[in-house]
Amino acid sequence: MPAGLRTNVEAIRGTPLPHGILGSTCTDIVDVAEDRIHELNGVDWLALGCCPARDWSDPCEDDSPGATPPEKEFCRPEAEHARPITVYAGAECSALGFTYEEAREQALASLALGEQHAVEAGFMRTRLSMDAEDLTPAEGPLSIAQGVAALEGCLAESYGGVGVLHVPAGVAALLGCCNVLREDPATGSLRTLAGNCAVVGAGYSYLNMGPGAQPAEPGTAWLYITGPLVIRRGPIDVVPDRSRAAASVNPRNNDRKVLAERTYVVSTTCKVCAVKVRVCE
């Protein structure tokens, strides 16, 4: 049918994936107030709860000859930090027939739908792959169920609380068929049998990067586990803003560009563990 006979209708709007890093109930998202905007430059804190509790027996109850009282162990809390991740989306088109408001709407819609993907990729690149202990055995990648078991064991031995499993979107269906993940009917979150929460991220699938930025070979994927997540989120900046709408047009080629961006700081605590798993048996 000729284009001139078609009717313009409203664009199709999408919905971000519900179990990603910004949509899951696994994460605590804090919208940073104006008086605390400096937190978006990055944050530092002393780790809390990363030192293990240990059992101890009263030496007076030990009748063994020559028994000596054991020393109780102490540990120092470690300083932790999180760096900012700025995500953006831009719209570009000829200024002829493409208004500033239309370009602004395009950029904001792209950011709303795609920022979760970008935050996941940024977190994998700047934190997960940088600091994780690789649990992959010398023999090669594990099955998915074995990999999750290894990750949960790693976290449980170093941290007594509920953690977060980080799963590439391309692996999620395989976790479901093995009953490794189940949806909690009370919260809608994905949980393992051990009680850890799971984030299913398209950004993790996009990079599929292991410790030291190792790419996953075809047929494999990297899974991670961390402590709980706190995500600080800044306001959305549109460049240029409405007061400078004319600046969105490049007079050399008459193209209009509008950018929407915002900054996130994704924080986690204690140990980060990684394992490579097989996704093709």
Contacts in CASP RR format, 6 or more apart in sequence:
PFRMAT RR
TARGET T0000
AUTHOR 0000-0000-0000
METHOD contacts of the structure
MODEL  1
MPAGLRTNVEAIRGTPLPHGILGSTCTDIVDVAEDRIHELNGVDWLALGC
CPARDWSDPCEDDSPGATPPEKEFCRPEAEHARPITVYAGAECSALGFTY
EEAREQALASLALGEQHAVEAGFMRTRLSMDAEDLTPAEGPLSIAQGVAA
LEGCLAESYGGVGVLHVPAGVAALLGCCNVLREDPATGSLRTLAGNCAVV
GAGYSYLNMGPGAQPAEPGTAWLYITGPLVIRRGPIDVVPDRSRAAASVN
PRNNDRKVLAERTYVVSTTCKVCAVKVRVCE
11 109 0 8 1.000
13 109 0 8 1.000
14 113 0 8 1.000
15 113 0 8 1.000
16 22 0 8 1.000
16 23 0 8 1.000
16 112 0 8 1.000
16 113 0 8 1.000
16 114 0 8 1.000
16 116 0 8 1.000
17 23 0 8 1.000
17 116 0 8 1.000
17 169 0 8 1.000
17 200 0 8 1.000
17 201 0 8 1.000
17 202 0 8 1.000
18 24 0 8 1.000
19 172 0 8 1.000
19 189 0 8 1.000
19 190 0 8 1.000
19 198 0 8 1.000
19 199 0 8 1.000
19 200 0 8 1.000
19 201 0 8 1.000
20 116 0 8 1.000
20 120 0 8 1.000
20 199 0 8 1.000
20 200 0 8 1.000
20 201 0 8 1.000
20 202 0 8 1.000
21 27 0 8 1.000
21 116 0 8 1.000
21 119 0 8 1.000
21 120 0 8 1.000
21 123 0 8 1.000
21 199 0 8 1.000
21 201 0 8 1.000
21 229 0 8 1.000
21 231 0 8 1.000
21 266 0 8 1.000
22 29 0 8 1.000
22 115 0 8 1.000
22 116 0 8 1.000
22 119 0 8 1.000
22 231 0 8 1.000
23 116 0 8 1.000
24 189 0 8 1.000
24 190 0 8 1.000
24 197 0 8 1.000
24 198 0 8 1.000
24 199 0 8 1.000
24 200 0 8 1.000
25 187 0 8 1.000
25 188 0 8 1.000
25 189 0 8 1.000
25 197 0 8 1.000
26 164 0 8 1.000
26 189 0 8 1.000
26 190 0 8 1.000
26 197 0 8 1.000
26 198 0 8 1.000
26 199 0 8 1.000
26 228 0 8 1.000
26 229 0 8 1.000
27 164 0 8 1.000
27 199 0 8 1.000
27 229 0 8 1.000
27 230 0 8 1.000
27 231 0 8 1.000
28 228 0 8 1.000
28 229 0 8 1.000
28 230 0 8 1.000
28 231 0 8 1.000
29 231 0 8 1.000
29 233 0 8 1.000
30 230 0 8 1.000
30 231 0 8 1.000
30 232 0 8 1.000
30 233 0 8 1.000
31 233 0 8 1.000
31 234 0 8 1.000
31 235 0 8 1.000
32 39 0 8 1.000
32 40 0 8 1.000
32 232 0 8 1.000
32 233 0 8 1.000
32 234 0 8 1.000
32 235 0 8 1.000
37 234 0 8 1.000
39 232 0 8 1.000
39 265 0 8 1.000
40 84 0 8 1.000
40 232 0 8 1.000
40 234 0 8 1.000
40 263 0 8 1.000
40 265 0 8 1.000
41 84 0 8 1.000
42 81 0 8 1.000
42 82 0 8 1.000
42 83 0 8 1.000
42 84 0 8 1.000
42 265 0 8 1.000
43 81 0 8 1.000
43 82 0 8 1.000
43 232 0 8 1.000
43 265 0 8 1.000
43 267 0 8 1.000
44 79 0 8 1.000
44 80 0 8 1.000
44 81 0 8 1.000
45 79 0 8 1.000
45 80 0 8 1.000
45 81 0 8 1.000
45 267 0 8 1.000
46 77 0 8 1.000
46 78 0 8 1.000
46 79 0 8 1.000
46 80 0 8 1.000
47 77 0 8 1.000
47 78 0 8 1.000
47 79 0 8 1.000
47 80 0 8 1.000
47 269 0 8 1.000
47 270 0 8 1.000
48 77 0 8 1.000
48 269 0 8 1.000
49 77 0 8 1.000
49 159 0 8 1.000
49 160 0 8 1.000
49 269 0 8 1.000
49 270 0 8 1.000
50 77 0 8 1.000
50 78 0 8 1.000
50 158 0 8 1.000
50 159 0 8 1.000
50 269 0 8 1.000
50 270 0 8 1.000
50 271 0 8 1.000
51 75 0 8 1.000
51 77 0 8 1.000
52 75 0 8 1.000
52 158 0 8 1.000
54 72 0 8 1.000
54 73 0 8 1.000
56 70 0 8 1.000
56 72 0 8 1.000
57 70 0 8 1.000
59 67 0 8 1.000
59 68 0 8 1.000
59 69 0 8 1.000
59 70 0 8 1.000
80 267 0 8 1.000
80 269 0 8 1.000
82 127 0 8 1.000
82 265 0 8 1.000
82 266 0 8 1.000
82 267 0 8 1.000
82 268 0 8 1.000
83 126 0 8 1.000
83 127 0 8 1.000
83 265 0 8 1.000
84 263 0 8 1.000
84 264 0 8 1.000
84 265 0 8 1.000
85 118 0 8 1.000
85 119 0 8 1.000
85 122 0 8 1.000
85 123 0 8 1.000
85 126 0 8 1.000
85 263 0 8 1.000
85 264 0 8 1.000
85 265 0 8 1.000
85 266 0 8 1.000
86 261 0 8 1.000
86 262 0 8 1.000
86 263 0 8 1.000
86 264 0 8 1.000
87 111 0 8 1.000
87 114 0 8 1.000
87 115 0 8 1.000
87 118 0 8 1.000
87 119 0 8 1.000
87 261 0 8 1.000
87 262 0 8 1.000
87 263 0 8 1.000
87 264 0 8 1.000
88 111 0 8 1.000
88 118 0 8 1.000
88 259 0 8 1.000
88 260 0 8 1.000
88 261 0 8 1.000
88 262 0 8 1.000
89 107 0 8 1.000
89 108 0 8 1.000
89 110 0 8 1.000
89 111 0 8 1.000
89 114 0 8 1.000
89 115 0 8 1.000
89 259 0 8 1.000
89 260 0 8 1.000
89 261 0 8 1.000
90 106 0 8 1.000
90 107 0 8 1.000
90 110 0 8 1.000
90 257 0 8 1.000
90 258 0 8 1.000
90 259 0 8 1.000
90 260 0 8 1.000
91 103 0 8 1.000
91 104 0 8 1.000
91 106 0 8 1.000
91 107 0 8 1.000
91 110 0 8 1.000
91 257 0 8 1.000
91 258 0 8 1.000
91 259 0 8 1.000
92 103 0 8 1.000
92 255 0 8 1.000
92 256 0 8 1.000
92 257 0 8 1.000
93 103 0 8 1.000
93 255 0 8 1.000
93 256 0 8 1.000
94 254 0 8 1.000
94 255 0 8 1.000
94 256 0 8 1.000
95 248 0 8 1.000
95 249 0 8 1.000
95 254 0 8 1.000
95 255 0 8 1.000
95 256 0 8 1.000
96 254 0 8 1.000
98 256 0 8 1.000
100 242 0 8 1.000
100 245 0 8 1.000
100 248 0 8 1.000
100 256 0 8 1.000
100 258 0 8 1.000
103 248 0 8 1.000
103 256 0 8 1.000
103 257 0 8 1.000
103 258 0 8 1.000
104 238 0 8 1.000
104 242 0 8 1.000
104 258 0 8 1.000
104 260 0 8 1.000
106 258 0 8 1.000
107 238 0 8 1.000
107 258 0 8 1.000
107 259 0 8 1.000
107 260 0 8 1.000
108 236 0 8 1.000
108 238 0 8 1.000
108 260 0 8 1.000
110 260 0 8 1.000
111 236 0 8 1.000
111 260 0 8 1.000
111 261 0 8 1.000
111 262 0 8 1.000
115 262 0 8 1.000
116 201 0 8 1.000
116 202 0 8 1.000
117 201 0 8 1.000
117 202 0 8 1.000
117 203 0 8 1.000
117 206 0 8 1.000
118 203 0 8 1.000
119 231 0 8 1.000
119 264 0 8 1.000
119 266 0 8 1.000
120 199 0 8 1.000
120 201 0 8 1.000
120 202 0 8 1.000
120 203 0 8 1.000
120 204 0 8 1.000
120 206 0 8 1.000
121 203 0 8 1.000
121 204 0 8 1.000
121 206 0 8 1.000
121 207 0 8 1.000
123 266 0 8 1.000
124 166 0 8 1.000
124 203 0 8 1.000
124 204 0 8 1.000
124 207 0 8 1.000
124 209 0 8 1.000
124 224 0 8 1.000
125 207 0 8 1.000
125 209 0 8 1.000
125 213 0 8 1.000
127 266 0 8 1.000
127 268 0 8 1.000
127 272 0 8 1.000
128 166 0 8 1.000
128 209 0 8 1.000
128 210 0 8 1.000
128 224 0 8 1.000
128 226 0 8 1.000
128 272 0 8 1.000
128 274 0 8 1.000
129 207 0 8 1.000
129 209 0 8 1.000
129 210 0 8 1.000
129 211 0 8 1.000
129 212 0 8 1.000
129 213 0 8 1.000
129 214 0 8 1.000
129 274 0 8 1.000
130 211 0 8 1.000
130 212 0 8 1.000
131 272 0 8 1.000
132 210 0 8 1.000
132 211 0 8 1.000
132 224 0 8 1.000
132 272 0 8 1.000
132 273 0 8 1.000
132 274 0 8 1.000
133 154 0 8 1.000
133 211 0 8 1.000
133 271 0 8 1.000
133 272 0 8 1.000
133 273 0 8 1.000
133 274 0 8 1.000
134 210 0 8 1.000
134 211 0 8 1.000
134 274 0 8 1.000
134 275 0 8 1.000
134 276 0 8 1.000
135 147 0 8 1.000
135 150 0 8 1.000
135 151 0 8 1.000
135 154 0 8 1.000
135 273 0 8 1.000
135 274 0 8 1.000
135 275 0 8 1.000
136 142 0 8 1.000
136 274 0 8 1.000
136 275 0 8 1.000
136 276 0 8 1.000
140 276 0 8 1.000
141 220 0 8 1.000
141 275 0 8 1.000
141 276 0 8 1.000
141 277 0 8 1.000
141 278 0 8 1.000
142 150 0 8 1.000
142 275 0 8 1.000
142 276 0 8 1.000
142 277 0 8 1.000
142 278 0 8 1.000
143 277 0 8 1.000
143 278 0 8 1.000
143 281 0 8 1.000
144 171 0 8 1.000
144 174 0 8 1.000
144 175 0 8 1.000
144 178 0 8 1.000
144 180 0 8 1.000
144 223 0 8 1.000
144 277 0 8 1.000
144 278 0 8 1.000
144 279 0 8 1.000
145 178 0 8 1.000
145 180 0 8 1.000
146 277 0 8 1.000
147 223 0 8 1.000
147 275 0 8 1.000
147 277 0 8 1.000
148 165 0 8 1.000
148 175 0 8 1.000
148 180 0 8 1.000
148 192 0 8 1.000
148 223 0 8 1.000
150 273 0 8 1.000
150 275 0 8 1.000
151 165 0 8 1.000
151 223 0 8 1.000
151 224 0 8 1.000
151 225 0 8 1.000
151 273 0 8 1.000
151 274 0 8 1.000
151 275 0 8 1.000
152 165 0 8 1.000
152 192 0 8 1.000
152 194 0 8 1.000
152 196 0 8 1.000
152 225 0 8 1.000
154 225 0 8 1.000
154 271 0 8 1.000
154 273 0 8 1.000
155 163 0 8 1.000
155 196 0 8 1.000
155 225 0 8 1.000
155 226 0 8 1.000
155 227 0 8 1.000
155 270 0 8 1.000
155 271 0 8 1.000
155 273 0 8 1.000
156 194 0 8 1.000
158 270 0 8 1.000
158 271 0 8 1.000
159 227 0 8 1.000
159 269 0 8 1.000
159 270 0 8 1.000
159 271 0 8 1.000
161 227 0 8 1.000
161 228 0 8 1.000
162 195 0 8 1.000
162 196 0 8 1.000
162 197 0 8 1.000
162 227 0 8 1.000
162 228 0 8 1.000
163 196 0 8 1.000
163 197 0 8 1.000
163 225 0 8 1.000
163 226 0 8 1.000
163 227 0 8 1.000
163 228 0 8 1.000
164 196 0 8 1.000
164 197 0 8 1.000
164 198 0 8 1.000
164 199 0 8 1.000
164 225 0 8 1.000
164 226 0 8 1.000
164 227 0 8 1.000
164 228 0 8 1.000
164 229 0 8 1.000
164 268 0 8 1.000
165 181 0 8 1.000
165 192 0 8 1.000
165 196 0 8 1.000
165 197 0 8 1.000
165 198 0 8 1.000
165 199 0 8 1.000
165 223 0 8 1.000
165 224 0 8 1.000
165 225 0 8 1.000
166 198 0 8 1.000
166 199 0 8 1.000
166 201 0 8 1.000
166 204 0 8 1.000
166 223 0 8 1.000
166 224 0 8 1.000
166 225 0 8 1.000
166 226 0 8 1.000
167 175 0 8 1.000
167 181 0 8 1.000
167 198 0 8 1.000
167 199 0 8 1.000
167 200 0 8 1.000
167 201 0 8 1.000
167 204 0 8 1.000
167 223 0 8 1.000
168 200 0 8 1.000
168 201 0 8 1.000
168 202 0 8 1.000
168 203 0 8 1.000
168 204 0 8 1.000
168 205 0 8 1.000
168 208 0 8 1.000
168 221 0 8 1.000
168 222 0 8 1.000
168 223 0 8 1.000
169 200 0 8 1.000
169 201 0 8 1.000
169 202 0 8 1.000
169 203 0 8 1.000
169 204 0 8 1.000
169 205 0 8 1.000
170 205 0 8 1.000
170 221 0 8 1.000
170 279 0 8 1.000
171 205 0 8 1.000
171 221 0 8 1.000
171 223 0 8 1.000
171 277 0 8 1.000
171 279 0 8 1.000
172 181 0 8 1.000
172 200 0 8 1.000
174 279 0 8 1.000
175 181 0 8 1.000
175 198 0 8 1.000
176 182 0 8 1.000
180 192 0 8 1.000
180 193 0 8 1.000
181 190 0 8 1.000
181 191 0 8 1.000
181 192 0 8 1.000
181 198 0 8 1.000
182 190 0 8 1.000
182 191 0 8 1.000
182 193 0 8 1.000
183 189 0 8 1.000
183 190 0 8 1.000
183 191 0 8 1.000
184 190 0 8 1.000
184 191 0 8 1.000
189 197 0 8 1.000
189 198 0 8 1.000
190 197 0 8 1.000
190 198 0 8 1.000
190 200 0 8 1.000
191 197 0 8 1.000
191 198 0 8 1.000
192 198 0 8 1.000
196 225 0 8 1.000
199 229 0 8 1.000
204 222 0 8 1.000
205 221 0 8 1.000
208 215 0 8 1.000
208 216 0 8 1.000
208 221 0 8 1.000
208 222 0 8 1.000
209 215 0 8 1.000
209 216 0 8 1.000
209 222 0 8 1.000
210 216 0 8 1.000
210 222 0 8 1.000
210 274 0 8 1.000
210 276 0 8 1.000
211 274 0 8 1.000
214 222 0 8 1.000
216 222 0 8 1.000
216 276 0 8 1.000
219 278 0 8 1.000
219 279 0 8 1.000
219 280 0 8 1.000
220 276 0 8 1.000
220 277 0 8 1.000
220 278 0 8 1.000
220 279 0 8 1.000
221 276 0 8 1.000
221 277 0 8 1.000
221 279 0 8 1.000
222 274 0 8 1.000
222 275 0 8 1.000
222 276 0 8 1.000
222 277 0 8 1.000
223 274 0 8 1.000
223 275 0 8 1.000
223 276 0 8 1.000
223 277 0 8 1.000
224 272 0 8 1.000
224 273 0 8 1.000
224 274 0 8 1.000
225 272 0 8 1.000
225 273 0 8 1.000
226 268 0 8 1.000
226 269 0 8 1.000
226 270 0 8 1.000
226 271 0 8 1.000
226 272 0 8 1.000
227 268 0 8 1.000
227 269 0 8 1.000
227 270 0 8 1.000
227 271 0 8 1.000
227 272 0 8 1.000
228 268 0 8 1.000
228 269 0 8 1.000
229 266 0 8 1.000
229 267 0 8 1.000
229 268 0 8 1.000
230 266 0 8 1.000
230 267 0 8 1.000
230 268 0 8 1.000
231 264 0 8 1.000
231 265 0 8 1.000
231 266 0 8 1.000
231 267 0 8 1.000
232 264 0 8 1.000
232 265 0 8 1.000
232 267 0 8 1.000
233 262 0 8 1.000
233 263 0 8 1.000
233 264 0 8 1.000
234 262 0 8 1.000
234 263 0 8 1.000
234 264 0 8 1.000
235 262 0 8 1.000
236 260 0 8 1.000
236 261 0 8 1.000
236 262 0 8 1.000
237 260 0 8 1.000
237 261 0 8 1.000
237 262 0 8 1.000
238 258 0 8 1.000
238 259 0 8 1.000
238 260 0 8 1.000
239 258 0 8 1.000
239 259 0 8 1.000
239 260 0 8 1.000
239 261 0 8 1.000
240 247 0 8 1.000
240 248 0 8 1.000
240 258 0 8 1.000
248 256 0 8 1.000
248 257 0 8 1.000
248 258 0 8 1.000
249 255 0 8 1.000
249 256 0 8 1.000
250 256 0 8 1.000
250 257 0 8 1.000
END
